Amino acid sequence: MNSNYIRFKQQRELGDIISVLFRFLRENYKTFFASFFKFVTPAFILLIAALSYYMYSTVGSSVLNAGVLNEGEVLISIFVLGISVLLYSAVLSGTVLHYVKSYIANNGQVKQEEIGQGIKKDLGSLIGLQLVVWVLTLAGLMLLLIPGIYISVPLSLSAAILVFRGTSITESISEAFQMIRNNWWITFFTIFVIVLLIYVISFIFQIPLLIYTIIKMFTVFQENSAADITGVFDWVYMLLSIIASIFQYMLYSILPLGLSFIYFNLNERQNFTGTFESIENLGKRE
């Protein structure tokens, strides 16, 4: 067993989940990001290419054509970007969740072949699940916002249920709502804190873009004596924006890892799986 092994199957409070999340990253970042680059890179490259195309069709087209956009090309770029985000989200979730699954199964030792096999088995289901989650969340948000926020909390755990329990898409969603019962608020605040921390960290990589935008806006306003905002969005702005997005999307890998700790916390509260396993292992050692 890994001497720094961190138990997932354990009840934790909000502060404990946050601290153990970053402790896990600190102690396992080499194998964690090695798995990211090995399995997520193709989808990640496709996402960055789609993002670049979107930036070109909007900002780039505006620069080249004096503010005139090609609406057809913009719609195509949005569609391509949406498909790329869907694929990236599914591959990222599958990689992180199967990383955790292998970590638990092998007492802290991660086997890359297990991750690869798991992704192949679950990728189709994860893509379908992600699409259903988007549709349900969007529908909920359109109903005066509150329903969308409410259902997004259990839906965020459905991918973890699918991977860790081997359930179908509908079963994963159904069990997610059962799991969240009586624990909605603590789960919501935990997810909120994790997302906020990811945003704060990613903001560091947004600073060069922010500084350049401010300087460029000041220069444009000085030269044109009018608010010709299109002059701000040049090729340097596009490049800085893409670079910031690269780091931002990489940091999103923290979210499914955090959701794994949340899932096992809720599962332990309901089923005491880790407790029973500890008792069984104690009996075997004796």
Secondary structure in CASP SS format (residue, H / E / C, confidence):
PFRMAT SS
TARGET T0000
AUTHOR 0000-0000-0000
METHOD secondary structure of the structure
MODEL  1
M C 1.00
N C 1.00
S C 1.00
N C 1.00
Y C 1.00
I C 1.00
R C 1.00
F C 1.00
K C 1.00
Q C 1.00
Q C 1.00
R C 1.00
E C 1.00
L H 1.00
G H 1.00
D H 1.00
I H 1.00
I H 1.00
S H 1.00
V H 1.00
L H 1.00
F H 1.00
R H 1.00
F H 1.00
L H 1.00
R H 1.00
E H 1.00
N H 1.00
Y H 1.00
K H 1.00
T H 1.00
F H 1.00
F H 1.00
A H 1.00
S H 1.00
F H 1.00
F H 1.00
K H 1.00
F H 1.00
V H 1.00
T H 1.00
P H 1.00
A H 1.00
F H 1.00
I H 1.00
L H 1.00
L H 1.00
I H 1.00
A H 1.00
A H 1.00
L H 1.00
S H 1.00
Y H 1.00
Y H 1.00
M H 1.00
Y H 1.00
S H 1.00
T H 1.00
V H 1.00
G H 1.00
S H 1.00
S H 1.00
V H 1.00
L H 1.00
N C 1.00
A C 1.00
G C 1.00
V C 1.00
L C 1.00
N C 1.00
E H 1.00
G H 1.00
E H 1.00
V H 1.00
L H 1.00
I H 1.00
S H 1.00
I H 1.00
F H 1.00
V H 1.00
L H 1.00
G H 1.00
I H 1.00
S H 1.00
V H 1.00
L H 1.00
L H 1.00
Y H 1.00
S H 1.00
A H 1.00
V H 1.00
L H 1.00
S H 1.00
G H 1.00
T H 1.00
V H 1.00
L H 1.00
H H 1.00
Y H 1.00
V H 1.00
K H 1.00
S H 1.00
Y H 1.00
I H 1.00
A H 1.00
N C 1.00
N C 1.00
G C 1.00
Q C 1.00
V C 1.00
K C 1.00
Q H 1.00
E H 1.00
E H 1.00
I H 1.00
G H 1.00
Q H 1.00
G H 1.00
I H 1.00
K H 1.00
K H 1.00
D H 1.00
L H 1.00
G H 1.00
S H 1.00
L H 1.00
I H 1.00
G H 1.00
L H 1.00
Q H 1.00
L H 1.00
V H 1.00
V H 1.00
W H 1.00
V H 1.00
L H 1.00
T H 1.00
L H 1.00
A H 1.00
G H 1.00
L H 1.00
M H 1.00
L C 1.00
L C 1.00
L C 1.00
I H 1.00
P H 1.00
G H 1.00
I H 1.00
Y H 1.00
I H 1.00
S H 1.00
V H 1.00
P H 1.00
L H 1.00
S C 1.00
L C 1.00
S H 1.00
A H 1.00
A H 1.00
I H 1.00
L H 1.00
V H 1.00
F H 1.00
R H 1.00
G C 1.00
T C 1.00
S C 1.00
I H 1.00
T H 1.00
E H 1.00
S H 1.00
I H 1.00
S H 1.00
E H 1.00
A H 1.00
F H 1.00
Q H 1.00
M H 1.00
I H 1.00
R C 1.00
N C 1.00
N C 1.00
W H 1.00
W H 1.00
I H 1.00
T H 1.00
F H 1.00
F H 1.00
T H 1.00
I H 1.00
F H 1.00
V H 1.00
I H 1.00
V H 1.00
L H 1.00
L H 1.00
I H 1.00
Y H 1.00
V H 1.00
I H 1.00
S H 1.00
F H 1.00
I H 1.00
F C 1.00
Q C 1.00
I H 1.00
P H 1.00
L H 1.00
L H 1.00
I H 1.00
Y H 1.00
T H 1.00
I H 1.00
I H 1.00
K H 1.00
M H 1.00
F H 1.00
T H 1.00
V H 1.00
F H 1.00
Q H 1.00
E H 1.00
N H 1.00
S C 1.00
A C 1.00
A C 1.00
D C 1.00
I H 1.00
T H 1.00
G H 1.00
V H 1.00
F C 1.00
D C 1.00
W H 1.00
V H 1.00
Y H 1.00
M H 1.00
L H 1.00
L H 1.00
S H 1.00
I H 1.00
I H 1.00
A H 1.00
S H 1.00
I H 1.00
F H 1.00
Q H 1.00
Y H 1.00
M H 1.00
L H 1.00
Y C 1.00
S C 1.00
I H 1.00
L H 1.00
P H 1.00
L H 1.00
G H 1.00
L H 1.00
S H 1.00
F H 1.00
I H 1.00
Y H 1.00
F H 1.00
N H 1.00
L H 1.00
N H 1.00
E H 1.00
R H 1.00
Q H 1.00
N H 1.00
F C 1.00
T H 1.00
G H 1.00
T H 1.00
F H 1.00
E H 1.00
S H 1.00
I H 1.00
E H 1.00
N H 1.00
L H 1.00
G H 1.00
K H 1.00
R H 1.00
E C 1.00
END
